[in-house]
Amino acid sequence: MKLPIGSYIIISYEIKYLERGEEHILISTKERITKEEGEEEVDKPQIIRLGDGEIPEFFEKLLQETDIEIGKEYTIEVPPEEAYGVRDMKKLESIPLKRFRRFLQQERLVLEDRSKRLAPGKVVYANLGGLQVYYGRILHVGDRDVIIDRNHPLAGKTMHVKFKIHKAIRPDASREEKLDVILQKFFGDVGSFLKTRFPSETILEIELSKDYFMKFAKIDRMSAETILREIYVPKTLLLAKASLLFKDLGVTKITWIDEYEIGIESTPKTEVEGKTQEEPVGNEELDSKKN
């Protein structure tokens, strides 16, 4: 099975490369957690949507071109020309030293440590309206010029990719299936507290159940921070990527509902001349004082 762009996949993966005979991890779904008995490596599968750039471009292309069997583990070697490219000597750029220092003063170029001290090996970023984009790495600092290596830092490296797809939701799946995986992507296990419905073809309602708040003994600063982290930050990220819901589910409006329930004690009632009336709290105390 080949996976088209727009597919949602639940995937475990690890990408490594060799440098000077030593293996380095580029990116992985595995995390090291500390327990009382020591550190433990735990795999946390990731939910991604193919085509959204959430993983390296060459890896996305690999997933789209490989005939994949769900649940099977794959180990694939990706040569440099299919990963980050081969090293190209034409991408070595010489910049006059005075001009380079002027660019640093103007912050058109920025060094990785934000200093103005030049040294071989330092990474240089281009400052594009406050957005820093990788420019290159300093190879040599001379009396008259600075040599910048404009190749990708991983150019010439062979990538070793290991991955397993646990589940795949294709673009032609039902919108209920896609909605489930989208909510799982943003909210994780907390998504079980979200109730969804389509009151019409183009409207989606997402309701946060009151049961979610019942798990907190009281709402204090700590629990409020947990609620923000588990619910409202993911909600903001989800709505910021509303195109997932609009394009993939065919809706034009999203309504978010917070469900609360406040318990109010009812006032005791008494019978007077065959009619029911409310009895004020503390009525017995007033009668005893009169007597």
N, C-alpha and C positions, 0 to 999 in steps of 0.2 A: 504494500500500500504506500503510495506517495502522498505527501501532505501538501496541499495547496496553501498559498497565502490566505490568511484569514482564519486558519485553523487554530483552535485553542488546544494546547497540549500540556499534560502534566508530565514533567521530565526531570530525571536526575542526570547530572553530567559533571565531568571534570575535564579541563583542558590543561595540558602541561607542555613544556618545551625545554630543550636542553640548552644550557649556556656554560661553556668552559667545562663540559663534562658533568655539570650539576643540574639536576632536574628541578624545575620551578613550576609552581601552580599558577596559571594565569587567572582562572576563574573556576569556581566549583560550587555545587549545592551542598557540599559537606561542611559542617561547622564543628569546631571543637568546643565542648562545654565542660565546665569544671563541676565535679561532684565531690562528695566527701571522700570517696575512695580514689579520687584522682581525675585526670582528664579523660574524656570519652569523645570519640568522633561520631557525629550523628548526621545522617543524610536528611535534608529537608527539601523534598521535590518542589520545583518551581512551576508555576503556571504562567505560560507565555502565549502570546498571540503572534503567530508567524507573520513577518512583514512589518512589525512595529519597532524593530531595532533594539529589542531587549537583550539580545545576545550578539556576539560578534557576527559581522556580516557573512564571513566565510562559513560559520557554523549554521546560520540560517539557510544558506544555499545548500549545504551538505544535507540538512534535514529534508529539504524540498526535493532533492535529486535522488536520495537513497530510497530504495524499496524497503520500507520499514515494517517489521512485525512487532505488534504491541506486546510489551513484557519481555522482549529479548534484549540482552545487553550487547552493545556493539563497541568495538575498539577499532578506530580508524586513524591512519597516519595521513596527515595533510601536508604536502610539500610546500615550501615557501611561496612558489608562484601561485598557489591556490589559496594561500593564507594572507600574509601581509606583504607579499612581493619579495623579489630577490633584491639584494643590495645593488644600487645603481650609482656608480662613481660620478655620473653627471648631476647627481643631486647634492654634491658638495658645493656650498655657496661661500664665496669670499666677500666679506663686507668690510670696507675701510673702518679702522678702529674708531676714528673720531665720529663717523656717522653712526656706528653702532652705539657708542656712548650717548650720543644725542638722542637716539631712539629710546634708550633706557630712561634718560631724563624726562622725555616727553611721555613715557609709559606707553609708547607704541609697541615696544617689546618689553617683556617682563621675565626676569629670571625666577626659577622655581623657589628660591629662598627669599625672594623679594629684595635682595640686596643689589648693589651696583658693582660688586666685586666679580670680575671675570675669571673663570677657571675652566680648564678642559673637563668635560663630563657633565657640566651643568645643563639642565634642560631650559630651553627658551620657549616662551609662549607669546603669541601675537595677541594684543589687546584689541578686540573688535567691539567697541561700544560697551565695555565692561565685561564682555564674554571672552574668556581666555581660551585660545585654541592652540594646540601643539604646533610649534613652528620648527623645532629641530633641537639638536644637541651640539654644544660647543666641542669641536675637535681640537682646535689649536688657537692660542692667543699670541699674536706676534706684535712687533713694534708698530706695524702699519695696518694690519688687518686681523680680522677674526674669521676662522673657518667654521662654518656651520654644516653639520650633517643633516640634510633635510629628509633622509630616508625615515620610514616608520621605525620606531625603536625595536620592533620585532621583525623587521625585514631580514630575510635570510634564515629565519628560524623555522624548523619543522615542528608542526603542532601534533600532539598525540591526544586524540579525543576519545573519551569513553562516555557512553550515554545509554540510557534506557528510558523509553517512553512508556509510562504507566497507563495513560489514557489519552485519547484524541477525540476532539469534537470538531468535525469538519464544518465548513461554511454552510452546507446544505442540511445540517441537523436542525431539529425543531428549535424554536426560540426559547422554549422552556429549558432545554438542555443547555443552550448557550448562556441563558440568564443564570442558571445554577453555577456554572463554572466561572462566570464573571464575578459573581458575589463571593465565591470561594477564593478567587484570585485576590480580591481586595480585603475581605474580612476574615478569611480563614475559617476556623471553627465557630467564631462568633456569628457567622452568616446564618447559623441555624435559628437565631433569634429574629431573623428578618422574614416577614411574610410578604409575598408579592402577588399581584393580580393585574390583569389587563381589563379594566372596565370598558375599554374600547380597543380597536385595532391599533390606534396610534398613541394610547396613553398607558403608562406604566406607573403603578402605585407600589411604593416600597414602605412597609410599615415596621417600625421597631417595636417589638412586643414588650409589654410591661414586665414579662417574666425576666427579661435581661436585668432590670434594675433590682429585682427581688433577690438576686444573688449577693447583693451588698447589704451587710448588716446596717450600715449607715453611710450617708454620703458625706465624706470628709475630703480633705485635700488629696489624700492618697487615692481614694476611690474615684474622685473626679478626674485625676490624671489618667487613671486606667480607662475610664469611659471615653475620654478624649482620644487616647491612643488606640483603643479597640474599635470605636464607632465613628467619631466625628472627623478624625484625620483621614481614615480610609474613605469616608463619605465624600470629603472634599476632593480627594484624589480621584475618586470615581467620577464625580461630576465634572472635574477638570478634563477627564477623558471621556466626556459624554458621547463622543463619536462612536465609542464601542457600543453603547446602548442604542444610539440613533441609527447607525449604519447596520449593525448586526441584528438588531431586533425589530427594526422598522417602526420605531416610535418617534413621535415629535414632541412629547411632553412627559416629564418625569415629576411625580409628586412624592415627596418624602413626608411620612407621618410618624410622629413620636407619640406612642400610646402611653398615657399615664392613668392611674386610678387612685383617687383620693377618698379615703374612708371617712365619712362624717357620722358621728353618733346621733341617732334620732332622739328627739325629746320625748320623755315618758308621757303617756296619754291616760286620761281618766274618763269615766262615764259620768256625765251630768245631765239629768233629766232626759236620759235616753239618747243623748248626743255625745259624740266623742270630742274631747277638747284637749289641747296640750297642757300639761302640768309643768309649771316652772320648776327648774331645779332648785332645791332647798325649800320647797313649800312646807314640808313637815316641820322644819326648824322654825319657820315663821309662826305656825300654829301653836307650837309648844311655848313660844315666848308670850303669845296672847293669853294663854291659860296661866 
